[in-house]
């Protein structure tokens, strides 16, 4: 299979320490990811697995912004996956996310931030049901265009590129609800990103996050969490996990945090 992305020539960096426990990274093993690409994988004693080396933050930014990620998925699944085709899946996902988060919403809230919000389908559903003022963070140009077409406020960047003040306070304000839907595995710095989320969540706000428990190993996921490491990341960032449930797909873990 010819992969429509030249991973070997992308700029990469070594990961010197574990993002969760800070231990020196174990010597990575060389394996083939699900696309058949040769990658390095470190398995830390704390339970976190991560690509090592991995593409630089700038390379990942281009990977998402220019649509390489969706083209890679399209070839893997044998069907076109783009801003238009994923909207049906996202509508189903929105129903799931509201069912998980609904009992913790306490009625309508003021402001929502959807991190990695794609075409805005999920944000739009939450906005309509809970009367929220919704903002989408999305680096993909085509998907950000689709979210804007829905009348949503859109910031065309990743969470890690959100500007901060001198005291490391995010400059986009605070929110009553923050969603990170199938995104945390894609981050370059989970610990730092969760600290940023903590700074943007209002004192009585609610944070929804889900992640794949374990593999498969793939270049689009720099990190591989499980039930224990997911909880530990939340605890270290100062969150209380008020709900943790397995998803019906048998792959994801859904967490609601405060």
C-alpha positions in Angstrom: 0.0 0.0 0.0 1.3 3.4 -1.0 0.6 5.8 1.9 -0.5 9.3 0.7 1.8 11.0 3.2 5.6 10.9 3.3 6.1 10.4 7.0 9.8 9.4 6.7 10.8 12.8 5.4 8.8 14.8 8.0 10.9 16.7 10.7 10.9 14.8 13.9 12.1 15.2 17.5 13.1 12.9 20.3 10.9 12.8 23.4 13.3 12.9 26.4 10.8 12.4 29.2 7.4 11.0 29.8 4.6 13.6 29.6 2.8 12.0 32.5 5.3 11.0 35.2 8.5 12.9 34.0 10.7 9.8 33.9 13.4 9.5 31.3 11.9 8.0 28.2 12.5 4.2 27.8 14.4 3.2 24.7 11.8 3.1 21.9 11.1 -0.1 20.0 10.6 0.0 16.3 7.2 -1.2 15.1 4.8 -0.8 12.1 1.8 1.4 12.8 -1.6 0.6 11.4 -0.8 2.4 8.1 2.4 0.3 7.7 4.7 3.1 8.6 7.8 2.5 10.7 7.6 4.3 14.0 9.3 4.4 17.4 7.3 3.6 20.5 8.3 4.2 24.1 6.5 2.3 26.9 6.9 4.1 30.2 6.7 2.2 33.5 3.8 4.5 34.5 1.6 3.0 31.8 1.8 5.7 29.2 2.9 4.8 25.7 4.0 7.4 23.1 5.6 7.8 19.8 9.3 8.5 20.1 10.6 10.1 18.0 7.5 12.0 16.7 6.8 14.7 14.2 7.5 18.2 15.5 4.6 20.4 16.5 5.0 22.4 13.3 4.8 19.2 11.2 1.7 18.0 13.0 0.2 21.5 12.4 0.7 21.1 8.7 -0.5 17.5 8.8 -4.0 18.6 10.1 -4.2 22.1 8.5 -3.5 20.8 4.9 -5.8 17.8 5.1 -3.1 15.1 5.1 -4.8 13.4 8.1 -8.1 13.0 6.3 -6.4 11.7 3.1 -4.6 9.1 5.2 -7.8 8.0 6.8 -9.6 7.9 3.4 -7.1 5.4 2.1 -7.1 3.3 5.2 -10.9 3.0 5.3 -11.3 2.8 1.5 -13.8 5.6 1.4 -13.6 9.4 1.1 -13.3 11.1 4.5 -13.4 14.9 4.4 -15.3 17.8 5.9 -18.5 16.9 4.2 -18.5 13.1 4.6 -17.8 13.1 8.4 -20.7 15.3 9.3 -23.1 12.3 9.5 -20.8 10.5 11.9 -20.5 13.7 14.0 -24.2 14.1 14.3 -24.4 10.6 15.8 -21.4 11.5 18.0 -23.2 14.6 19.3 -26.1 12.5 20.5 -23.7 10.3 22.4 -21.8 13.2 23.9 -24.9 15.0 25.1 -26.2 11.7 26.7 -22.9 11.4 28.6 -22.6 15.0 29.6 -26.3 15.9 29.9 -26.7 14.8 33.6 -23.8 17.1 34.6 -24.9 20.2 32.7 -27.2 21.8 35.3 -29.5 23.3 32.7 -28.3 25.9 30.2 -24.9 27.5 30.4 -23.3 30.5 28.8 -20.2 29.7 26.8 -18.8 26.5 25.2 -15.4 25.8 23.8 -15.0 22.8 21.5 -11.3 21.8 21.2 -10.6 20.1 17.9 -14.3 20.8 17.0 -13.9 19.9 13.3 -16.9 21.0 11.2 -18.9 22.3 14.3 -21.6 19.7 14.2 -21.1 18.8 17.9 -20.8 22.4 19.0 -23.9 23.3 17.0 -26.0 20.5 18.7 -24.9 21.7 22.2 -25.5 25.3 21.2 -29.1 24.5 20.2 -30.0 22.3 23.1 -28.4 24.2 25.9 -28.5 27.8 24.5 -24.7 28.1 24.5 -22.4 30.7 22.8 -20.1 28.2 21.1 -16.5 28.6 20.0 -14.6 26.0 17.9 -10.9 25.5 18.0 -9.9 23.7 14.7 -6.6 23.7 12.7 -8.0 22.0 9.6 -8.8 24.8 7.1 -11.7 22.9 5.4 -13.3 21.8 8.6 -12.9 25.3 10.1 -14.6 26.7 7.0 -17.6 24.3 7.6 -17.8 25.4 11.3 -17.9 29.0 10.3 -20.6 28.3 7.8 -22.7 27.2 10.7 -22.4 30.6 12.3 -20.0 29.4 15.0 -17.1 31.4 16.3 -13.9 29.7 15.0 -10.3 29.9 16.1 -8.1 28.4 13.4 -5.5 26.8 15.6 -4.8 23.9 17.9 -5.2 24.2 21.7 -1.4 24.3 22.0 -1.3 27.4 19.8 -3.9 29.4 21.9 -2.1 32.6 23.0 -1.4 33.1 26.7 -0.4 36.1 28.8 2.8 36.5 30.7 1.5 34.4 33.6 0.4 31.7 31.2 -3.3 32.6 31.3 -5.1 31.7 28.0 -6.3 34.9 26.3 -9.5 33.6 24.8 -11.5 33.9 28.0 -13.3 31.3 30.3 -16.0 28.8 29.5 -18.8 27.0 31.2 -18.4 23.9 29.1 -15.3 22.6 27.4 -15.4 19.6 25.0 -12.3 17.7 23.9 -13.9 15.1 21.6 -11.5 12.4 20.3 -8.7 14.9 20.4 -6.5 14.4 23.5 -4.6 11.5 21.8 -3.6 13.9 19.0 -2.0 16.5 21.3 1.7 17.2 21.4 1.7 18.0 25.2 -1.2 16.5 27.1 -0.1 17.8 30.5 0.5 21.4 29.3 -2.8 21.4 27.4 -4.8 20.2 30.4 -3.3 23.0 32.5 -4.5 25.4 29.8 -8.0 23.9 29.9 -7.9 24.3 33.7 -7.2 28.0 33.2 -10.1 28.4 30.7 -12.8 26.4 32.7 -15.0 28.4 35.0 -15.1 27.3 38.7 -18.4 25.5 38.3 -17.8 24.5 34.7 -17.7 21.0 33.2 -15.1 19.4 31.0 -15.8 16.4 28.7 -12.9 14.4 27.2 -12.7 11.0 25.6 -9.8 8.9 24.4 -8.9 5.5 22.9 -7.9 3.1 25.6 -4.6 1.5 24.2 -3.9 1.1 20.5 -3.9 0.8 17.6 -0.6 2.6 17.1 -0.8 5.2 14.4 1.2 8.4 13.5 -1.8 10.6 14.2 -1.8 9.6 17.9 1.4 10.7 19.6 0.0 9.3 22.9 -1.8 6.2 24.1 -3.8 6.5 27.3 -5.7 3.9 29.3 -8.1 4.1 32.2 -5.4 4.6 34.8 -3.2 7.1 32.9 -6.2 9.0 31.8 -7.3 9.5 35.4 -3.8 10.4 36.5 -3.5 13.1 33.8 -6.8 14.6 35.0 -5.7 14.5 38.6 -2.3 16.1 38.0 -4.0 18.9 36.1 -6.3 19.6 39.1 -9.5 18.0 37.7 -12.0 15.8 39.6 -13.2 12.9 37.4 -16.9 12.8 38.2 -17.8 10.2 35.6 -15.7 7.7 33.7 -17.6 5.2 31.4 -16.7 2.9 28.5 -18.0 4.0 25.2 -20.4 1.8 23.3 -17.8 1.4 20.5 -15.7 -0.7 22.9 -12.6 1.5 22.2 -13.1 4.9 23.9 -13.3 6.0 27.5 -15.6 8.9 28.2 -14.7 11.2 31.1 -16.6 14.1 32.7 -14.5 16.3 34.9 -14.8 19.4 37.0 
